[in-house]
Amino acid sequence: MQRGYLPTEVLIKNNVYFENIWRKTGGEGIIADEFYDVILEIAAYAKKHLELSRELRDKLPKNSHRALILAIEAEEFLKDLEAANFDPFDDSLRKISYVQTPYKL
C-alpha cells in the first residue's frame, strides 16, 4: 500500500486521484499535468502561511522566534520550487541541501 501526503480535497478539486498520479505508458511513469496544479495550490497555501507567520511574529513570546527558523528553509524551497515550474521531481531541487539553511544564520 502506498502512502500519500497530499491533501485529498486538493487532489479531488484538481481531478487527480492518488492511484492515478503515475500513469504508465510504455514502461515509463508520466505525471499528469493536473498534478502540477495540485503542487501549485499547496505551494500557494504554504506561502500564505509563511506570510501570516511574518505578520504575527511581533506578537510571539520572547525567544519563540527560534521555532520559526525552519520557515526560512521552507521559503527557500518554495522559491526554488517556483523556479522549477512547480515540478517537485526536478533535479535542481535534489541538488540543494536545505538542512544547512539554519546553520548559515
VEXDREN-2710 file (C-alpha; in Angstrom, 1 decimal):
% VEXDREN-2710
k/r/px/py/pz
1/MET/0.0/0.0/0.0
2/GLN/1.3/3.4/-0.9
3/ARG/1.1/6.5/1.3
4/GLY/0.0/9.9/0.1
5/TYR/0.8/13.1/1.9
6/LEU/-1.1/15.4/-0.4
7/PRO/-4.5/16.8/0.8
8/THR/-7.3/14.7/-0.6
9/GLU/-9.6/17.6/-1.1
10/VAL/-7.0/19.4/-3.2
11/LEU/-6.4/16.3/-5.3
12/ILE/-10.1/15.8/-5.9
13/LYS/-10.6/19.5/-6.7
14/ASN/-8.0/19.2/-9.5
15/ASN/-9.3/15.8/-10.7
16/VAL/-6.2/14.0/-9.5
17/TYR/-6.6/10.6/-7.8
18/PHE/-3.7/9.3/-5.8
19/GLU/-3.9/5.9/-7.6
20/ASN/-3.6/7.7/-11.0
21/ILE/-0.8/10.2/-10.2
22/TRP/1.6/8.0/-12.1
23/ARG/0.2/6.9/-15.5
24/LYS/2.1/4.1/-17.0
25/THR/2.8/4.4/-20.8
26/GLY/5.4/2.2/-22.4
27/GLY/7.0/1.4/-19.1
28/GLU/7.8/5.0/-18.2
29/GLY/5.9/6.9/-15.5
30/ILE/4.3/10.0/-16.8
31/ILE/2.9/12.6/-14.4
32/ALA/-0.5/14.1/-15.3
33/ASP/-0.5/17.8/-15.8
34/GLU/-3.2/18.2/-13.2
35/PHE/-0.7/17.0/-10.6
36/TYR/1.4/20.2/-11.1
37/ASP/-1.8/22.2/-10.4
38/VAL/-2.0/20.4/-7.1
39/ILE/1.6/21.2/-6.3
40/LEU/1.0/24.9/-7.2
41/GLU/-2.0/25.1/-4.9
42/ILE/-0.2/23.5/-2.0
43/ALA/2.8/25.8/-2.5
44/ALA/0.4/28.8/-2.6
45/TYR/-1.1/27.7/0.8
46/ALA/2.4/27.3/2.2
47/LYS/3.4/30.8/1.0
48/LYS/0.3/32.3/2.5
49/HIS/1.0/30.6/5.9
50/LEU/4.6/31.9/5.8
51/GLU/3.3/35.5/5.2
52/LEU/0.9/35.1/8.0
53/SER/3.6/34.0/10.4
54/ARG/5.7/37.0/9.5
55/GLU/2.7/39.3/10.3
56/LEU/2.3/37.6/13.7
57/ARG/5.9/37.4/14.7
58/ASP/5.8/40.6/16.8
59/LYS/3.0/39.1/18.9
60/LEU/5.0/36.0/19.8
61/PRO/6.5/35.5/23.2
62/LYS/10.2/36.3/23.7
63/ASN/12.6/33.7/22.2
64/SER/9.9/31.8/20.5
65/HIS/11.2/33.0/17.1
66/ARG/13.7/30.2/17.3
67/ALA/10.9/27.8/16.4
68/LEU/10.4/29.7/13.2
69/ILE/13.9/29.3/11.9
70/LEU/12.8/26.4/9.7
71/ALA/10.4/28.9/8.0
72/ILE/13.5/30.3/6.2
73/GLU/14.2/26.8/4.9
74/ALA/10.6/26.4/3.7
75/GLU/10.7/29.8/2.0
76/GLU/13.9/28.9/0.1
77/PHE/12.4/25.6/-1.0
78/LEU/9.2/27.4/-2.3
79/LYS/11.3/29.9/-4.3
80/ASP/13.3/27.0/-5.8
81/LEU/10.1/25.1/-6.5
82/GLU/8.7/28.1/-8.3
83/ALA/11.9/28.4/-10.3
84/ALA/11.4/24.7/-11.3
85/ASN/7.9/25.4/-12.5
86/PHE/6.4/23.6/-9.5
87/ASP/7.9/20.3/-10.6
88/PRO/8.8/18.6/-7.2
89/PHE/10.8/16.0/-9.2
90/ASP/13.1/18.5/-10.9
91/ASP/16.7/17.5/-10.5
92/SER/17.7/21.0/-9.4
93/LEU/15.7/20.6/-6.2
94/ARG/17.6/17.4/-5.3
95/LYS/21.0/19.0/-5.5
96/ILE/20.3/21.7/-2.9
97/SER/20.7/20.8/0.8
98/TYR/18.0/22.8/2.8
99/VAL/19.2/21.3/6.0
100/GLN/22.2/23.7/6.1
101/THR/20.0/26.8/6.0
102/PRO/19.5/27.3/9.7
103/TYR/23.2/26.8/10.3
104/LYS/24.1/29.6/7.9
105/LEU/22.4/32.1/10.2
END
